[in-house]
Amino acid sequence: MMQKTLLTLATTLLISSACAPAFANDAPAQRKSYDIVIKDHKFSPERFTVPAGQKIKLKIDNQDPTPEEFESHDLNREKIIAGHSKAIILIGPLKPGEYHFFGEFNMDSANGYITAE
């Protein structure tokens, strides 16, 4: 009984270690990151280009004293970012094209576009 348990444990560890490199390549730290600043209820940069077919990380720094909601129907993302705080949003891989994002609390001024090519 003990040998069967040890064999099962050894097999599980072997399979787990064989799969680890595949998961490690998808870790958020491995993604290329892009910085977006929210200031005066606007995104900066308002437009930027990313490589198509790759997962990316958006690092958003809300420098305004009020919260803003990063929202994008195109990217299927929605996140409230408190005033004077930061957030990370993971997206992709994106197909070639243009993707709109906006600040729902300031839709008249907070707009941006990501182009994947």
N, CA, C and O atoms as a printed pandas DataFrame, in Angstrom:
     atom_number atom_name residue_name chain_id  residue_number  x_coord  y_coord  z_coord
0              1         N          MET        A               1    0.827   -1.191    0.000
1              2        CA          MET        A               1    0.000    0.000    0.000
2              3         C          MET        A               1    0.874    1.260    0.000
3              4         O          MET        A               1    0.610    2.213   -0.733
4              5         N          MET        A               2    1.926    1.246    0.841
5              6        CA          MET        A               2    2.843    2.381    0.936
6              7         C          MET        A               2    3.569    2.599   -0.388
7              8         O          MET        A               2    3.752    3.740   -0.812
8              9         N          GLN        A               3    3.987    1.513   -1.047
9             10        CA          GLN        A               3    4.690    1.638   -2.328
10            11         C          GLN        A               3    3.770    2.236   -3.382
11            12         O          GLN        A               3    4.220    3.039   -4.199
12            13         N          LYS        A               4    2.494    1.865   -3.383
13            14        CA          LYS        A               4    1.540    2.393   -4.354
14            15         C          LYS        A               4    1.348    3.898   -4.135
15            16         O          LYS        A               4    1.270    4.663   -5.096
16            17         N          THR        A               5    1.274    4.312   -2.880
17            18        CA          THR        A               5    1.133    5.738   -2.564
18            19         C          THR        A               5    2.364    6.517   -3.008
19            20         O          THR        A               5    2.244    7.597   -3.587
20            21         N          LEU        A               6    3.543    5.974   -2.739
21            22        CA          LEU        A               6    4.780    6.641   -3.151
22            23         C          LEU        A               6    4.894    6.710   -4.668
23            24         O          LEU        A               6    5.351    7.717   -5.210
24            25         N          LEU        A               7    4.487    5.662   -5.349
25            26        CA          LEU        A               7    4.521    5.647   -6.813
26            27         C          LEU        A               7    3.562    6.693   -7.378
27            28         O          LEU        A               7    3.904    7.395   -8.330
28            29         N          THR        A               8    2.377    6.801   -6.806
29            30        CA          THR        A               8    1.409    7.803   -7.250
30            31         C          THR        A               8    1.953    9.210   -7.018
31            32         O          THR        A               8    1.832   10.070   -7.891
32            33         N          LEU        A               9    2.546    9.451   -5.864
33            34        CA          LEU        A               9    3.122   10.746   -5.548
34            35         C          LEU        A               9    4.265   11.091   -6.499
35            36         O          LEU        A               9    4.348   12.218   -6.989
36            37         N          ALA        A              10    5.134   10.137   -6.759
37            38        CA          ALA        A              10    6.260   10.357   -7.668
38            39         C          ALA        A              10    5.770   10.665   -9.078
39            40         O          ALA        A              10    6.310   11.550   -9.742
40            41         N          THR        A              11    4.759    9.949   -9.538
41            42        CA          THR        A              11    4.190   10.183  -10.875
42            43         C          THR        A              11    3.577   11.578  -10.959
43            44         O          THR        A              11    3.769   12.281  -11.951
44            45         N          THR        A              12    2.849   11.976   -9.937
45            46        CA          THR        A              12    2.237   13.300   -9.909
46            47         C          THR        A              12    3.293   14.395   -9.954
47            48         O          THR        A              12    3.151   15.367  -10.696
48            49         N          LEU        A              13    4.347   14.242   -9.168
49            50        CA          LEU        A              13    5.431   15.236   -9.178
50            51         C          LEU        A              13    6.133   15.304  -10.526
51            52         O          LEU        A              13    6.484   16.390  -10.985
52            53         N          LEU        A              14    6.337   14.173  -11.154
53            54        CA          LEU        A              14    6.990   14.127  -12.461
54            55         C          LEU        A              14    6.148   14.831  -13.514
55            56         O          LEU        A              14    6.676   15.603  -14.315
56            57         N          ILE        A              15    4.853   14.574  -13.522
57            58        CA          ILE        A              15    3.954   15.216  -14.487
58            59         C          ILE        A              15    3.894   16.713  -14.222
59            60         O          ILE        A              15    3.929   17.506  -15.162
60            61         N          SER        A              16    3.803   17.111  -12.959
61            62        CA          SER        A              16    3.742   18.536  -12.604
62            63         C          SER        A              16    4.993   19.274  -13.047
63            64         O          SER        A              16    4.906   20.377  -13.587
64            65         N          SER        A              17    6.154   18.676  -12.823
65            66        CA          SER        A              17    7.394   19.356  -13.202
66            67         C          SER        A              17    7.551   19.430  -14.711
67            68         O          SER        A              17    8.160   20.369  -15.225
68            69         N          ALA        A              18    7.012   18.453  -15.426
69            70        CA          ALA        A              18    7.081   18.486  -16.890
70            71         C          ALA        A              18    6.198   19.588  -17.456
71            72         O          ALA        A              18    6.515   20.161  -18.499
72            73         N          CYS        A              19    5.094   19.892  -16.779
73            74        CA          CYS        A              19    4.173   20.925  -17.247
74            75         C          CYS        A              19    4.580   22.323  -16.805
75            76         O          CYS        A              19    4.130   23.302  -17.400
76            77         N          ALA        A              20    5.400   22.446  -15.802
77            78        CA          ALA        A              20    5.749   23.744  -15.234
78            79         C          ALA        A              20    6.312   24.727  -16.265
79            80         O          ALA        A              20    5.902   25.887  -16.253
80            81         N          PRO        A              21    7.232   24.329  -17.159
81            82        CA          PRO        A              21    7.737   25.313  -18.126
82            83         C          PRO        A              21    6.649   25.900  -19.016
83            84         O          PRO        A              21    6.723   27.073  -19.380
84            85         N          ALA        A              22    5.655   25.120  -19.369
85            86        CA          ALA        A              22    4.584   25.629  -20.215
86            87         C          ALA        A              22    3.797   26.710  -19.494
87            88         O          ALA        A              22    3.415   27.706  -20.108
88            89         N          PHE        A              23    3.549   26.534  -18.204
89            90        CA          PHE        A              23    2.815   27.530  -17.445
90            91         C          PHE        A              23    3.696   28.723  -17.116
91            92         O          PHE        A              23    3.198   29.846  -17.050
92            93         N          ALA        A              24    4.964   28.518  -16.914
93            94        CA          ALA        A              24    5.869   29.610  -16.562
94            95         C          ALA        A              24    5.944   30.641  -17.685
95            96         O          ALA        A              24    6.078   31.833  -17.408
96            97         N          ASN        A              25    5.863   30.220  -18.927
97            98        CA          ASN        A              25    5.934   31.151  -20.055
98            99         C          ASN        A              25    4.709   32.040  -20.148
99           100         O          ASN        A              25    4.747   33.066  -20.827
100          101         N          ASP        A              26    3.616   31.670  -19.478
101          102        CA          ASP        A              26    2.390   32.451  -19.530
102          103         C          ASP        A              26    2.241   33.332  -18.292
103          104         O          ASP        A              26    1.217   33.994  -18.126
104          105         N          ALA        A              27    3.233   33.345  -17.439
105          106        CA          ALA        A              27    3.153   34.136  -16.217
106          107         C          ALA        A              27    3.078   35.618  -16.558
107          108         O          ALA        A              27    3.719   36.066  -17.508
108          109         N          PRO        A              28    2.295   36.392  -15.786
109          110        CA          PRO        A              28    2.178   37.823  -16.066
110          111         C          PRO        A              28    3.520   38.540  -16.132
111          112         O          PRO        A              28    3.654   39.510  -16.879
112          113         N          ALA        A              29    4.504   38.097  -15.381
113          114        CA          ALA        A              29    5.811   38.754  -15.412
114          115         C          ALA        A              29    6.487   38.603  -16.775
115          116         O          ALA        A              29    7.340   39.418  -17.125
116          117         N          GLN        A              30    6.128   37.588  -17.542
117          118        CA          GLN        A              30    6.717   37.339  -18.853
118          119         C          GLN        A              30    6.084   38.199  -19.949
119          120         O          GLN        A              30    6.634   38.298  -21.045
120          121         N          ARG        A              31    4.955   38.809  -19.673
121          122        CA          ARG        A              31    4.257   39.624  -20.667
122          123         C          ARG        A              31    4.938   40.979  -20.825
123          124         O          ARG        A              31    5.466   41.530  -19.860
124          125         N          LYS        A              32    4.925   41.505  -22.027
125          126        CA          LYS        A              32    5.426   42.856  -22.246
126          127         C          LYS        A              32    4.435   43.816  -21.610
127          128         O          LYS        A              32    3.224   43.642  -21.750
128          129         N          SER        A              33    4.937   44.825  -20.915
129          130        CA          SER        A              33    4.039   45.741  -20.221
130          131         C          SER        A              33    4.034   47.120  -20.880
131          132         O          SER        A              33    5.006   47.550  -21.501
132          133         N          TYR        A              34    2.906   47.783  -20.714
133          134        CA          TYR        A              34    2.694   49.118  -21.267
134          135         C          TYR        A              34    2.126   49.994  -20.156
135          136         O          TYR        A              34    1.172   49.608  -19.481
136          137         N          ASP        A              35    2.711   51.165  -19.970
137          138        CA          ASP        A              35    2.278   52.091  -18.929
138          139         C          ASP        A              35    1.243   53.061  -19.479
139          140         O          ASP        A              35    1.418   53.632  -20.555
140          141         N          ILE        A              36    0.161   53.240  -18.724
141          142        CA          ILE        A              36   -0.868   54.221  -19.044
142          143         C          ILE        A              36   -1.071   55.069  -17.796
143          144         O          ILE        A              36   -1.240   54.536  -16.699
144          145         N          VAL        A              37   -1.056   56.386  -17.961
145          146        CA          VAL        A              37   -1.280   57.310  -16.854
146          147         C          VAL        A              37   -2.641   57.962  -17.039
147          148         O          VAL        A              37   -3.008   58.369  -18.141
148          149         N          ILE        A              38   -3.383   58.052  -15.940
149          150        CA          ILE        A              38   -4.626   58.822  -15.930
150          151         C          ILE        A              38   -4.314   60.117  -15.194
151          152         O          ILE        A              38   -3.949   60.096  -14.019
152          153         N          LYS        A              39   -4.458   61.241  -15.884
153          154        CA          LYS        A              39   -4.197   62.555  -15.291
154          155         C          LYS        A              39   -5.159   63.550  -15.921
155          156         O          LYS        A              39   -5.316   63.580  -17.142
156          157         N          ASP        A              40   -5.795   64.355  -15.100
157          158        CA          ASP        A              40   -6.794   65.330  -15.575
158          159         C          ASP        A              40   -7.896   64.630  -16.359
159          160         O          ASP        A              40   -8.398   65.162  -17.349
160          161         N          HIS        A              41   -8.265   63.445  -15.913
161          162        CA          HIS        A              41   -9.341   62.641  -16.510
162          163         C          HIS        A              41   -9.072   62.275  -17.967
163          164         O          HIS        A              41   -9.997   62.184  -18.774
164          165         N          LYS        A              42   -7.800   62.067  -18.294
165          166        CA          LYS        A              42   -7.388   61.650  -19.637
166          167         C          LYS        A              42   -6.376   60.527  -19.522
167          168         O          LYS        A              42   -5.631   60.452  -18.545
168          169         N          PHE        A              43   -6.348   59.654  -20.521
169          170        CA          PHE        A              43   -5.355   58.587  -20.596
170          171         C          PHE        A              43   -4.146   59.090  -21.378
171          172         O          PHE        A              43   -4.292   59.791  -22.379
172          173         N          SER        A              44   -2.958   58.728  -20.916
173          174        CA          SER        A              44   -1.742   59.059  -21.642
174          175         C          SER        A              44   -0.820   57.837  -21.615
175          176         O          SER        A              44   -0.470   57.361  -20.535
176          177         N          PRO        A              45   -0.430   57.332  -22.758
177          178        CA          PRO        A              45   -0.783   57.812  -24.091
178          179         C          PRO        A              45   -2.233   57.454  -24.444
179          180         O          PRO        A              45   -2.799   56.491  -23.928
180          181         N          GLU        A              46   -2.802   58.251  -25.328
181          182        CA          GLU        A              46   -4.159   57.962  -25.789
182          183         C          GLU        A              46   -4.159   56.855  -26.840
183          184         O          GLU        A              46   -5.147   56.138  -26.998
184          185         N          ARG        A              47   -3.055   56.723  -27.547
185          186        CA          ARG        A              47   -2.917   55.692  -28.582
186          187         C          ARG        A              47   -1.538   55.046  -28.483
187          188         O          ARG        A              47   -0.532   55.725  -28.276
188          189         N          PHE        A              48   -1.511   53.729  -28.634
189          190        CA          PHE        A              48   -0.230   53.035  -28.718
190          191         C          PHE        A              48   -0.424   51.714  -29.438
191          192         O          PHE        A              48   -1.538   51.204  -29.559
192          193         N          THR        A              49    0.691   51.172  -29.913
193          194        CA          THR        A              49    0.673   49.953  -30.713
194          195         C          THR        A              49    1.333   48.815  -29.942
195          196         O          THR        A              49    2.355   48.998  -29.280
196          197         N          VAL        A              50    0.719   47.628  -30.048
197          198        CA          VAL        A              50    1.247   46.419  -29.399
198          199         C          VAL        A              50    1.374   45.331  -30.452
199          200         O          VAL        A              50    0.719   45.404  -31.492
200          201         N          PRO        A              51    2.202   44.324  -30.204
201          202        CA          PRO        A              51    2.299   43.229  -31.173
202          203         C          PRO        A              51    1.046   42.350  -31.127
203          204         O          PRO        A              51    0.580   41.970  -30.052
204          205         N          ALA        A              52    0.517   42.038  -32.293
205          206        CA          ALA        A              52   -0.632   41.135  -32.374
206          207         C          ALA        A              52   -0.180   39.724  -31.986
207          208         O          ALA        A              52    0.976   39.352  -32.189
208          209         N          GLY        A              53   -1.102   38.957  -31.431
209          210        CA          GLY        A              53   -0.828   37.566  -31.114
210          211         C          GLY        A              53   -0.055   37.340  -29.830
211          212         O          GLY        A              53    0.346   36.211  -29.546
212          213         N          GLN        A              54    0.165   38.389  -29.045
213          214        CA          GLN        A              54    0.907   38.244  -27.791
214          215         C          GLN        A              54    0.075   38.752  -26.620
215          216         O          GLN        A              54   -0.706   39.693  -26.762
216          217         N          LYS        A              55    0.249   38.123  -25.472
217          218        CA          LYS        A              55   -0.403   38.581  -24.257
218          219         C          LYS        A              55    0.401   39.748  -23.712
219          220         O          LYS        A              55    1.632   39.728  -23.733
220          221         N          ILE        A              56   -0.307   40.778  -23.217
221          222        CA          ILE        A              56    0.370   41.961  -22.696
222          223         C          ILE        A              56   -0.203   42.354  -21.337
223          224         O          ILE        A              56   -1.253   41.871  -20.915
224          225         N          LYS        A              57    0.526   43.247  -20.668
225          226        CA          LYS        A              57    0.120   43.743  -19.355
226          227         C          LYS        A              57    0.019   45.259  -19.440
227          228         O          LYS        A              57    0.962   45.927  -19.866
228          229         N          LEU        A              58   -1.134   45.805  -19.031
229          230        CA          LEU        A              58   -1.308   47.244  -18.943
230          231         C          LEU        A              58   -1.099   47.644  -17.487
231          232         O          LEU        A              58   -1.784   47.139  -16.597
232          233         N          LYS        A              59   -0.153   48.551  -17.244
233          234        CA          LYS        A              59    0.083   49.072  -15.900
234          235         C          LYS        A              59   -0.489   50.488  -15.871
235          236         O          LYS        A              59    0.045   51.403  -16.497
236          237         N          ILE        A              60   -1.581   50.645  -15.133
237          238        CA          ILE        A              60   -2.310   51.904  -15.144
238          239         C          ILE        A              60   -2.074   52.644  -13.832
239          240         O          ILE        A              60   -2.262   52.089  -12.749
240          241         N          ASP        A              61   -1.663   53.891  -13.945
241          242        CA          ASP        A              61   -1.378   54.742  -12.797
242          243         C          ASP        A              61   -2.380   55.894  -12.798
243          244         O          ASP        A              61   -2.284   56.808  -13.618
244          245         N          ASN        A              62   -3.343   55.845  -11.874
245          246        CA          ASN        A              62   -4.328   56.920  -11.764
246          247         C          ASN        A              62   -3.753   58.005  -10.853
247          248         O          ASN        A              62   -3.718   57.849   -9.633
248          249         N          GLN        A              63   -3.306   59.098  -11.457
249          250        CA          GLN        A              63   -2.718   60.192  -10.701
250          251         C          GLN        A              63   -3.750   61.228  -10.274
251          252         O          GLN        A              63   -3.420   62.185   -9.574
252          253         N          ASP        A              64   -4.981   61.041  -10.687
253          254        CA          ASP        A              64   -6.061   61.938  -10.258
254          255         C          ASP        A              64   -6.499   61.580   -8.836
255          256         O          ASP        A              64   -6.303   60.446   -8.399
256          257         N          PRO        A              65   -7.086   62.529   -8.117
257          258        CA          PRO        A              65   -7.567   62.231   -6.770
258          259         C          PRO        A              65   -8.880   61.442   -6.758
259          260         O          PRO        A              65   -9.293   60.934   -5.715
260          261         N          THR        A              66   -9.518   61.345   -7.896
261          262        CA          THR        A              66  -10.805   60.652   -7.987
262          263         C          THR        A              66  -10.650   59.309   -8.701
263          264         O          THR        A              66   -9.716   59.131   -9.483
264          265         N          PRO        A              67  -11.551   58.367   -8.440
265          266        CA          PRO        A              67  -11.455   57.075   -9.126
266          267         C          PRO        A              67  -11.803   57.201  -10.599
267          268         O          PRO        A              67  -12.494   58.131  -11.017
268          269         N          GLU        A              68  -11.315   56.256  -11.367
269          270        CA          GLU        A              68  -11.668   56.141  -12.782
270          271         C          GLU        A              68  -11.873   54.678  -13.093
271          272         O          GLU        A              68  -11.226   53.810  -12.507
272          273         N          GLU        A              69  -12.767   54.409  -14.011
273          274        CA          GLU        A              69  -13.005   53.029  -14.422
274          275         C          GLU        A              69  -12.426   52.817  -15.810
275          276         O          GLU        A              69  -12.879   53.421  -16.783
276          277         N          PHE        A              70  -11.421   51.956  -15.893
277          278        CA          PHE        A              70  -10.892   51.544  -17.196
278          279         C          PHE        A              70  -11.886   50.544  -17.744
279          280         O          PHE        A              70  -12.135   49.505  -17.134
280          281         N          GLU        A              71  -12.452   50.858  -18.894
281          282        CA          GLU        A              71  -13.437   49.955  -19.486
282          283         C          GLU        A              71  -13.191   49.817  -20.987
283          284         O          GLU        A              71  -12.821   50.773  -21.669
284          285         N          SER        A              72  -13.406   48.609  -21.475
285          286        CA          SER        A              72  -13.291   48.351  -22.899
286          287         C          SER        A              72  -14.185   47.179  -23.275
287          288         O          SER        A              72  -13.984   46.049  -22.828
288          289         N          HIS        A              73  -15.170   47.475  -24.101
289          290        CA          HIS        A              73  -16.011   46.395  -24.633
290          291         C          HIS        A              73  -15.191   45.565  -25.620
291          292         O          HIS        A              73  -15.348   44.347  -25.697
292          293         N          ASP        A              74  -14.311   46.238  -26.379
293          294        CA          ASP        A              74  -13.477   45.548  -27.369
294          295         C          ASP        A              74  -12.536   44.537  -26.702
295          296         O          ASP        A              74  -12.303   43.451  -27.234
296          297         N          LEU        A              75  -12.001   44.904  -25.534
297          298        CA          LEU        A              75  -11.049   44.047  -24.827
298          299         C          LEU        A              75  -11.714   43.171  -23.768
299          300         O          LEU        A              75  -11.073   42.306  -23.171
300          301         N          ASN        A              76  -13.002   43.403  -23.546
301          302        CA          ASN        A              76  -13.759   42.669  -22.525
302          303         C          ASN        A              76  -13.131   42.853  -21.140
303          304         O          ASN        A              76  -12.928   41.885  -20.407
304          305         N          ARG        A              77  -12.826   44.112  -20.793
305          306        CA          ARG        A              77  -12.221   44.423  -19.506
306          307         C          ARG        A              77  -12.936   45.602  -18.865
307          308         O          ARG        A              77  -13.434   46.498  -19.546
308          309         N          GLU        A              78  -12.973   45.578  -17.531
309          310        CA          GLU        A              78  -13.594   46.637  -16.757
310          311         C          GLU        A              78  -12.975   46.613  -15.363
311          312         O          GLU        A              78  -13.019   45.594  -14.673
312          313         N          LYS        A              79  -12.391   47.754  -14.951
313          314        CA          LYS        A              79  -11.738   47.785  -13.641
314          315         C          LYS        A              79  -11.759   49.207  -13.093
315          316         O          LYS        A              79  -11.363   50.153  -13.774
316          317         N          ILE        A              80  -12.224   49.344  -11.861
317          318        CA          ILE        A              80  -12.195   50.642  -11.187
318          319         C          ILE        A              80  -10.828   50.811  -10.538
319          320         O          ILE        A              80  -10.331   49.922   -9.845
320          321         N          ILE        A              81  -10.231   51.983  -10.783
321          322        CA          ILE        A              81   -8.919   52.293  -10.227
322          323         C          ILE        A              81   -9.099   53.505   -9.317
323          324         O          ILE        A              81   -9.421   54.597   -9.785
324          325         N          ALA        A              82   -8.894   53.311   -8.033
325          326        CA          ALA        A              82   -9.067   54.382   -7.057
326          327         C          ALA        A              82   -8.120   55.540   -7.356
327          328         O          ALA        A              82   -7.099   55.368   -8.023
328          329         N          GLY        A              83   -8.474   56.718   -6.854
329          330        CA          GLY        A              83   -7.608   57.876   -7.010
330          331         C          GLY        A              83   -6.259   57.635   -6.361
331          332         O          GLY        A              83   -6.165   57.008   -5.306
332          333         N          HIS        A              84   -5.220   58.139   -7.002
333          334        CA          HIS        A              84   -3.840   57.991   -6.522
334          335         C          HIS        A              84   -3.480   56.525   -6.264
335          336         O          HIS        A              84   -2.868   56.194   -5.248
336          337         N          SER        A              85   -3.865   55.661   -7.191
337          338        CA          SER        A              85   -3.491   54.245   -7.060
338          339         C          SER        A              85   -3.189   53.662   -8.433
339          340         O          SER        A              85   -3.367   54.312   -9.463
340          341         N          LYS        A              86   -2.723   52.412   -8.412
341          342        CA          LYS        A              86   -2.305   51.744   -9.643
342          343         C          LYS        A              86   -3.039   50.425   -9.789
343          344         O          LYS        A              86   -3.526   49.855   -8.812
344          345         N          ALA        A              87   -3.110   49.946  -11.035
345          346        CA          ALA        A              87   -3.742   48.659  -11.313
346          347         C          ALA        A              87   -3.032   48.011  -12.490
347          348         O          ALA        A              87   -2.398   48.679  -13.307
348          349         N          ILE        A              88   -3.156   46.702  -12.554
349          350        CA          ILE        A              88   -2.625   45.935  -13.686
350          351         C          ILE        A              88   -3.782   45.218  -14.350
351          352         O          ILE        A              88   -4.617   44.604  -13.686
352          353         N          ILE        A              89   -3.820   45.306  -15.679
353          354        CA          ILE        A              89   -4.850   44.626  -16.459
354          355         C          ILE        A              89   -4.141   43.767  -17.495
355          356         O          ILE        A              89   -3.323   44.263  -18.270
356          357         N          LEU        A              90   -4.455   42.490  -17.504
357          358        CA          LEU        A              90   -3.864   41.544  -18.452
358          359         C          LEU        A              90   -4.802   41.381  -19.639
359          360         O          LEU        A              90   -6.005   41.188  -19.465
360          361         N          ILE        A              91   -4.248   41.457  -20.845
361          362        CA          ILE        A              91   -5.066   41.277  -22.048
362          363         C          ILE        A              91   -4.299   40.469  -23.085
363          364         O          ILE        A              91   -3.089   40.271  -22.984
364          365         N          GLY        A              92   -5.039   40.011  -24.078
365          366        CA          GLY        A              92   -4.442   39.330  -25.212
366          367         C          GLY        A              92   -4.512   37.829  -25.088
367          368         O          GLY        A              92   -5.010   37.280  -24.106
368          369         N          PRO        A              93   -4.003   37.187  -26.106
369          370        CA          PRO        A              93   -3.415   37.768  -27.316
370          371         C          PRO        A              93   -4.485   38.448  -28.180
371          372         O          PRO        A              93   -5.621   37.982  -28.267
372          373         N          LEU        A              94   -4.101   39.540  -28.802
373          374        CA          LEU        A              94   -5.022   40.325  -29.619
374          375         C          LEU        A              94   -4.830   40.022  -31.096
375          376         O          LEU        A              94   -3.707   39.831  -31.564
376          377         N          LYS        A              95   -5.921   39.981  -31.811
377          378        CA          LYS        A              95   -5.863   39.881  -33.266
378          379         C          LYS        A              95   -5.523   41.265  -33.813
379          380         O          LYS        A              95   -5.783   42.263  -33.141
380          381         N          PRO        A              96   -4.953   41.352  -35.009
381          382        CA          PRO        A              96   -4.667   42.668  -35.582
382          383         C          PRO        A              96   -5.941   43.518  -35.644
383          384         O          PRO        A              96   -7.005   43.037  -36.033
384          385         N          GLY        A              97   -5.811   44.771  -35.260
385          386        CA          GLY        A              97   -6.956   45.679  -35.277
386          387         C          GLY        A              97   -6.813   46.763  -34.236
387          388         O          GLY        A              97   -5.786   46.873  -33.566
388          389         N          GLU        A              98   -7.867   47.570  -34.107
389          390        CA          GLU        A              98   -7.881   48.675  -33.158
390          391         C          GLU        A              98   -8.895   48.370  -32.062
391          392         O          GLU        A              98  -10.001   47.900  -32.332
392          393         N          TYR        A              99   -8.500   48.645  -30.817
393          394        CA          TYR        A              99   -9.306   48.338  -29.641
394          395         C          TYR        A              99   -9.501   49.616  -28.821
395          396         O          TYR        A              99   -8.530   50.246  -28.401
396          397         N          HIS        A             100  -10.747   49.987  -28.602
397          398        CA          HIS        A             100  -11.074   51.210  -27.871
398          399         C          HIS        A             100  -11.163   50.921  -26.372
399          400         O          HIS        A             100  -11.681   49.881  -25.965
400          401         N          PHE        A             101  -10.656   51.845  -25.557
401          402        CA          PHE        A             101  -10.872   51.808  -24.112
402          403         C          PHE        A             101  -11.254   53.211  -23.657
403          404         O          PHE        A             101  -10.933   54.197  -24.319
404          405         N          PHE        A             102  -11.941   53.290  -22.522
405          406        CA          PHE        A             102  -12.412   54.586  -22.049
406          407         C          PHE        A             102  -12.560   54.574  -20.537
407          408         O          PHE        A             102  -12.611   53.521  -19.902
408          409         N          GLY        A             103  -12.629   55.785  -19.978
409          410        CA          GLY        A             103  -12.900   55.944  -18.553
410          411         C          GLY        A             103  -14.376   56.203  -18.390
411          412         O          GLY        A             103  -14.874   57.259  -18.780
412          413         N          GLU        A             104  -15.072   55.257  -17.825
413          414        CA          GLU        A             104  -16.540   55.370  -17.755
414          415         C          GLU        A             104  -16.986   56.569  -16.913
415          416         O          GLU        A             104  -18.073   57.101  -17.139
416          417         N          PHE        A             105  -16.178   57.001  -15.955
417          418        CA          PHE        A             105  -16.579   58.124  -15.119
418          419         C          PHE        A             105  -16.346   59.468  -15.803
419          420         O          PHE        A             105  -16.885   60.487  -15.369
420          421         N          ASN        A             106  -15.543   59.476  -16.873
421          422        CA          ASN        A             106  -15.242   60.706  -17.627
422          423         C          ASN        A             106  -15.195   60.388  -19.116
423          424         O          ASN        A             106  -14.174   60.592  -19.773
424          425         N          MET        A             107  -16.291   59.896  -19.630
425          426        CA          MET        A             107  -16.312   59.406  -21.015
426          427         C          MET        A             107  -16.032   60.492  -22.050
427          428         O          MET        A             107  -15.579   60.187  -23.153
428          429         N          ASP        A             108  -16.294   61.749  -21.712
429          430        CA          ASP        A             108  -16.055   62.817  -22.680
430          431         C          ASP        A             108  -14.574   63.125  -22.859
431          432         O          ASP        A             108  -14.182   63.650  -23.901
432          433         N          SER        A             109  -13.740   62.811  -21.864
433          434        CA          SER        A             109  -12.317   63.143  -21.975
434          435         C          SER        A             109  -11.385   61.938  -21.912
435          436         O          SER        A             109  -10.287   61.988  -22.466
436          437         N          ALA        A             110  -11.788   60.874  -21.262
437          438        CA          ALA        A             110  -10.901   59.726  -21.062
438          439         C          ALA        A             110  -11.182   58.652  -22.108
439          440         O          ALA        A             110  -12.030   57.781  -21.911
440          441         N          ASN        A             111  -10.463   58.727  -23.213
441          442        CA          ASN        A             111  -10.595   57.762  -24.305
442          443         C          ASN        A             111   -9.222   57.382  -24.817
443          444         O          ASN        A             111   -8.295   58.193  -24.805
444          445         N          GLY        A             112   -9.096   56.143  -25.268
445          446        CA          GLY        A             112   -7.834   55.695  -25.825
446          447         C          GLY        A             112   -8.016   54.520  -26.770
447          448         O          GLY        A             112   -9.086   53.914  -26.838
448          449         N          TYR        A             113   -6.946   54.209  -27.501
449          450        CA          TYR        A             113   -6.987   53.132  -28.484
450          451         C          TYR        A             113   -5.684   52.341  -28.460
451          452         O          TYR        A             113   -4.593   52.908  -28.403
452          453         N          ILE        A             114   -5.823   51.042  -28.504
453          454        CA          ILE        A             114   -4.680   50.143  -28.663
454          455         C          ILE        A             114   -4.765   49.571  -30.066
455          456         O          ILE        A             114   -5.808   49.051  -30.466
456          457         N          THR        A             115   -3.690   49.661  -30.806
457          458        CA          THR        A             115   -3.625   49.048  -32.132
458          459         C          THR        A             115   -2.713   47.826  -32.048
459          460         O          THR        A             115   -1.560   47.925  -31.627
460          461         N          ALA        A             116   -3.235   46.696  -32.448
461          462        CA          ALA        A             116   -2.443   45.457  -32.485
462          463         C          ALA        A             116   -2.059   45.200  -33.929
463          464         O          ALA        A             116   -2.917   45.146  -34.810
464          465         N          GLU        A             117   -0.753   45.042  -34.168
465          466        CA          GLU        A             117   -0.298   44.737  -35.543
466          467         C          GLU        A             117    0.909   43.827  -35.522
467          468         O          GLU        A             117    1.428   43.465  -36.578
